[in-house]
Amino acid sequence: MWPARARRVRPNAGPSSARLWKNGRRQFLANSEHARAEAVAVSGQDVYVAGWREGAGASFFASRATVWKNGVSIDLTDGQRNAAATAIAIQGKDVYVAGYESDEQDEFQAKVWKNGKPIDLGKIPPGYVTGVAVDGQDLYLLGRHALWKNGQPMPILGESQLGYLLALAVKGGKVFVAGWVAEGAHTVATVWVDGKATHPEPLGFAQIQLGS
């Protein structure tokens, strides 16, 4: 299960603005105030940003799942219920955006939009979505604690294992998942390759100054 309960507020407290930088220079995003960017993808000359923005629906506090294509905002939901786009994948001319939207019981339901239209995900439990990938005819969806392929669960975390799944990539049928697991009082960065866990050594971080 991906436990999650919706609230009629912004997905994250406090004001925020969606931003995109290219080579350190800020790029234009329409309707990006009171919004947040969660993922980015590039296909040819087209740049896609997935996220959410608020204040455009029946309630100011209901966020809309949004995609920006070359800076132009495209709403995926109508603003009646809290929603967000959190991941994006491109295959050929098809753009897959994953996220979630609250239902009548105030639970977040996993959502995938293909070229702006929602697709049927089958019986995936309620919860947040952290990644999406497409490989041939196969659609992969990552939640905080589970991975699904074409609507069927794929084992990653053990039943009693505490962890968090954050990123997904699929190449030639090989599935890569990144996240962390708890070991005692510590958390350990972990990469799963076809369900087998490895613990990569940290490479360190280099600070990059982004424009305002």
C-alpha positions as CSV (number, residue, x, y, z in Angstrom):
1,M,0.0,0.0,0.0
2,W,1.0,3.6,-0.5
3,P,-0.7,5.3,2.5
4,A,-1.6,8.9,1.7
5,R,-4.5,11.2,2.7
6,A,-5.3,14.4,0.9
7,R,-5.8,17.8,2.4
8,R,-7.4,20.8,0.8
9,V,-4.2,22.8,1.0
10,R,-1.1,23.1,-1.0
11,P,1.0,19.9,-1.3
12,N,3.7,21.8,0.6
13,A,3.3,24.5,3.1
14,G,4.4,28.0,2.3
15,P,4.5,30.0,-1.0
16,S,6.6,28.6,-3.8
17,S,7.2,29.2,-7.5
18,A,8.0,26.7,-10.2
19,R,11.5,27.3,-11.7
20,L,13.5,25.9,-14.6
21,W,17.2,26.7,-15.3
22,K,19.1,25.9,-18.5
23,N,22.9,26.1,-18.1
24,G,22.4,28.2,-15.0
25,R,20.0,30.7,-16.7
26,R,16.4,30.8,-15.6
27,Q,13.8,29.9,-18.3
28,F,10.3,31.2,-18.7
29,L,7.4,29.2,-17.2
30,A,3.9,30.7,-17.5
31,N,1.6,30.7,-14.5
32,S,4.5,29.6,-12.3
33,E,3.8,31.6,-9.2
34,H,2.2,29.6,-6.3
35,A,3.4,26.5,-8.1
36,R,6.1,23.8,-7.9
37,A,8.1,21.9,-10.4
38,E,8.7,18.2,-9.6
39,A,10.3,16.7,-12.8
40,V,11.8,17.7,-16.1
41,A,12.3,15.9,-19.5
42,V,13.6,16.9,-22.9
43,S,12.6,15.5,-26.3
44,G,14.3,17.1,-29.3
45,Q,13.6,20.8,-29.0
46,D,10.8,20.4,-26.5
47,V,11.2,20.8,-22.8
48,Y,8.6,19.5,-20.4
49,V,8.2,20.3,-16.7
50,A,5.8,18.4,-14.5
51,G,4.4,19.8,-11.3
52,W,1.4,21.6,-9.8
53,R,-0.1,25.0,-9.5
54,E,-2.8,26.4,-7.3
55,G,-5.6,29.0,-7.4
56,A,-7.0,28.1,-10.8
57,G,-10.0,26.0,-9.8
58,A,-13.1,26.2,-7.7
59,S,-11.0,26.4,-4.5
60,F,-7.9,28.5,-4.3
61,F,-6.4,25.8,-2.1
62,A,-6.9,23.0,-4.6
63,S,-3.8,22.4,-6.7
64,R,-4.0,21.4,-10.3
65,A,-1.6,18.8,-11.8
66,T,0.2,20.8,-14.5
67,V,2.7,20.3,-17.3
68,W,4.7,23.1,-18.8
69,K,5.7,22.5,-22.5
70,N,8.3,25.0,-23.7
71,G,7.1,27.3,-20.9
72,V,3.4,27.1,-21.6
73,S,1.3,25.6,-18.8
74,I,-1.1,22.8,-19.5
75,D,-3.5,21.7,-16.8
76,L,-4.1,18.0,-16.4
77,T,-6.9,18.3,-13.8
78,D,-9.7,20.7,-13.3
79,G,-8.9,22.1,-9.9
80,Q,-11.9,20.6,-8.1
81,R,-9.6,18.3,-6.1
82,N,-6.0,18.4,-4.9
83,A,-3.7,17.0,-7.5
84,A,0.0,17.1,-8.6
85,A,2.2,15.8,-11.4
86,T,5.4,14.4,-10.0
87,A,7.2,12.4,-12.8
88,I,7.4,12.4,-16.5
89,A,8.6,10.0,-19.2
90,I,8.7,10.4,-23.0
91,Q,8.7,7.6,-25.6
92,G,8.7,8.7,-29.2
93,K,5.9,11.2,-29.6
94,D,4.1,10.1,-26.5
95,V,4.4,12.0,-23.2
96,Y,3.5,10.1,-20.0
97,V,3.0,12.2,-16.8
98,A,2.5,10.5,-13.5
99,G,1.1,12.0,-10.3
100,Y,-1.9,11.8,-8.0
101,E,-5.3,13.3,-7.4
102,S,-7.5,13.1,-4.3
103,D,-10.8,11.2,-4.4
104,E,-14.1,11.4,-2.5
105,Q,-12.6,9.8,0.5
106,D,-9.7,12.3,0.6
107,E,-7.1,9.7,-0.4
108,F,-4.6,10.4,-3.1
109,Q,-5.1,8.1,-6.1
110,A,-2.2,7.3,-8.5
111,K,-2.7,8.8,-11.9
112,V,-1.0,8.6,-15.3
113,W,-1.8,10.9,-18.2
114,K,-0.7,9.9,-21.7
115,N,-0.6,13.0,-24.0
116,G,-2.8,14.8,-21.5
117,K,-5.5,12.1,-21.2
118,P,-5.8,9.9,-18.1
119,I,-5.2,6.1,-18.6
120,D,-6.6,3.2,-16.6
121,L,-4.1,1.9,-14.0
122,G,-6.1,-1.0,-12.8
123,K,-6.2,-1.8,-9.1
124,I,-3.2,0.1,-7.9
125,P,-3.7,1.1,-4.2
126,P,-4.0,4.8,-3.2
127,G,-0.8,6.7,-2.7
128,Y,1.8,9.1,-4.0
129,V,3.8,8.5,-7.2
130,T,7.5,9.2,-7.4
131,G,8.5,7.9,-10.8
132,V,7.3,6.7,-14.2
133,A,9.0,4.9,-17.0
134,V,8.0,3.4,-20.3
135,D,9.9,0.5,-22.0
136,G,8.3,-0.8,-25.2
137,Q,4.7,-1.7,-24.3
138,D,5.4,-1.8,-20.6
139,L,4.4,1.0,-18.2
140,Y,6.3,1.2,-14.9
141,L,5.0,3.2,-12.0
142,L,6.9,3.9,-8.8
143,G,5.4,4.8,-5.4
144,R,7.1,5.6,-2.1
145,H,7.1,1.9,-1.1
146,A,6.2,-0.1,-4.2
147,L,6.9,-0.6,-7.9
148,W,4.2,-1.6,-10.5
149,K,4.6,-3.0,-14.0
150,N,1.5,-2.8,-16.2
151,G,-0.6,-2.7,-13.0
152,Q,1.1,-5.6,-11.3
153,P,3.3,-5.3,-8.2
154,M,7.0,-6.0,-8.5
155,P,8.8,-6.8,-5.2
156,I,11.4,-4.2,-4.0
157,L,11.1,-3.6,-0.3
158,G,10.5,-6.5,2.1
159,E,7.2,-6.7,4.0
160,S,8.7,-5.4,7.2
161,Q,11.5,-3.3,5.6
162,L,11.5,0.5,6.2
163,G,12.5,2.4,3.1
164,Y,11.6,5.0,0.5
165,L,11.7,4.7,-3.3
166,L,12.6,7.9,-5.0
167,A,13.6,7.4,-8.7
168,L,13.0,5.0,-11.5
169,A,14.7,4.2,-14.8
170,V,14.2,1.3,-17.3
171,K,16.5,0.4,-20.1
172,G,16.1,-2.7,-22.3
173,G,13.9,-4.4,-19.8
174,K,16.4,-3.8,-16.9
175,V,14.7,-1.9,-14.1
176,F,16.7,0.5,-11.9
177,V,15.2,2.0,-8.7
178,A,16.9,4.4,-6.3
179,G,16.0,5.2,-2.8
180,W,17.0,4.4,0.8
181,V,16.5,1.8,3.4
182,A,16.7,2.0,7.2
183,E,19.5,0.1,8.9
184,G,19.3,0.5,12.7
185,A,19.3,4.3,13.4
186,H,20.7,5.2,10.0
187,T,19.4,5.4,6.4
188,V,21.4,3.9,3.6
189,A,21.3,5.0,0.0
190,T,20.3,2.0,-2.1
191,V,19.9,1.2,-5.8
192,W,17.9,-1.9,-6.9
193,V,18.7,-3.5,-10.2
194,D,15.9,-5.9,-11.2
195,G,14.9,-6.1,-7.6
196,K,18.4,-6.8,-6.2
197,A,19.7,-4.2,-3.8
198,T,23.2,-2.6,-3.9
199,H,24.6,0.2,-1.8
200,P,26.6,2.6,-3.9
201,E,29.5,4.6,-2.4
202,P,28.8,8.4,-2.2
203,L,30.6,10.4,-4.9
204,G,30.3,13.8,-3.1
205,F,28.5,16.9,-4.3
206,A,29.6,20.0,-6.2
207,Q,27.8,23.2,-5.6
208,I,26.4,25.0,-8.6
209,Q,25.2,28.6,-8.4
210,L,21.9,29.0,-10.3
211,G,20.6,32.3,-11.6
212,S,17.6,34.0,-9.9
